[in-house]
């Protein structure tokens, strides 16, 4: 995940809930304003717990929302004997045929 801006803010009380103020310049950079719907996700990585806040609109969603997992981590403990191979799909048809 590439960082564009970092700011420090404070958790405030808002009735029986808690609120975080988002600086206006950050809202402008994200293209959001008062009343925008946001999604919140909680996660945990090697640095501890974190909260990800992102605009709900689909154009703001990205693959970066998914935590990075290296190939080594993904296949840690795998002991199978998989050997890659090619499938025979049959004869070429139509535009697949090369004269």
C-alpha positions as CSV (number, residue, x, y, z in Angstrom):
1,X,0.0,0.0,0.0
2,X,1.5,3.4,-1.0
3,X,0.9,6.2,1.4
4,X,-0.1,9.6,0.1
5,X,-0.7,11.5,3.3
6,X,-0.4,10.8,7.0
7,X,-2.2,12.8,9.7
8,X,-2.7,12.4,13.4
9,X,-6.2,12.9,14.7
10,X,-8.0,12.3,18.0
11,X,-10.8,10.0,18.9
12,X,-13.7,12.0,20.3
13,X,-17.0,11.2,22.0
14,X,-20.2,11.7,19.9
15,X,-23.2,10.7,22.0
16,X,-22.6,7.1,23.1
17,X,-20.4,6.5,20.0
18,X,-16.9,7.6,19.1
19,X,-15.9,9.8,16.2
20,X,-12.7,10.6,14.3
21,X,-12.3,14.0,12.6
22,X,-11.1,13.7,9.0
23,X,-9.2,16.8,7.9
24,X,-10.8,18.7,5.0
25,X,-7.8,18.5,2.8
26,X,-7.9,14.6,3.1
27,X,-11.6,14.6,2.2
28,X,-10.9,16.7,-0.9
29,X,-8.1,14.4,-2.0
30,X,-10.5,11.5,-1.6
31,X,-13.3,13.3,-3.4
32,X,-15.7,12.9,-0.4
33,X,-17.7,15.4,1.6
34,X,-20.0,15.6,4.6
35,X,-22.6,12.9,4.3
36,X,-20.4,10.5,2.3
37,X,-21.0,6.8,3.3
38,X,-17.8,5.1,4.4
39,X,-16.9,1.5,5.1
40,X,-14.8,0.5,8.0
41,X,-12.8,-2.7,8.3
42,X,-10.6,-3.9,11.2
43,X,-7.5,-5.8,10.5
44,X,-4.3,-7.0,12.1
45,X,-0.8,-7.2,10.8
46,X,2.8,-7.4,12.1
47,X,2.5,-3.8,13.5
48,X,-0.8,-4.6,15.4
49,X,-4.5,-3.8,14.9
50,X,-5.6,-1.2,12.5
51,X,-8.8,0.3,11.0
52,X,-9.3,0.9,7.3
53,X,-11.8,3.6,6.4
54,X,-12.7,3.9,2.7
55,X,-15.5,5.6,0.7
56,X,-18.4,3.1,0.0
57,X,-18.6,4.0,-3.7
58,X,-17.3,1.1,-5.9
59,X,-14.7,3.4,-7.7
60,X,-12.9,3.8,-4.4
61,X,-12.5,0.1,-3.7
62,X,-9.2,-1.5,-4.7
63,X,-7.3,-4.8,-4.5
64,X,-5.1,-3.1,-1.9
65,X,-8.0,-3.6,0.7
66,X,-6.9,-7.3,0.9
67,X,-3.9,-7.8,3.1
68,X,-0.8,-8.8,1.2
69,X,0.2,-12.5,1.5
70,X,3.5,-13.6,0.0
71,X,3.8,-16.8,-2.0
72,X,5.9,-18.3,0.8
73,X,3.2,-17.5,3.4
74,X,0.4,-18.8,1.1
75,X,2.1,-22.2,0.5
76,X,3.7,-22.5,4.0
77,X,3.4,-26.1,5.1
78,X,2.3,-27.4,1.6
79,X,3.7,-30.9,1.1
80,X,1.8,-32.0,-2.0
81,X,3.5,-33.4,-5.0
82,X,1.7,-31.3,-7.7
83,X,3.3,-31.4,-11.1
84,X,2.1,-28.8,-13.6
85,X,1.1,-30.1,-17.0
86,X,-0.8,-29.2,-20.1
87,X,-4.5,-30.1,-20.8
88,X,-5.5,-31.5,-24.2
89,X,-8.5,-29.3,-25.2
90,X,-9.0,-31.2,-28.5
91,X,-8.6,-30.1,-32.1
92,X,-8.4,-26.4,-33.0
93,X,-11.7,-25.0,-34.3
94,X,-12.6,-21.9,-36.2
95,X,-10.3,-18.9,-35.9
96,X,-8.0,-21.1,-33.7
97,X,-6.9,-23.0,-36.8
98,X,-3.6,-21.7,-38.2
99,X,-3.1,-22.7,-41.9
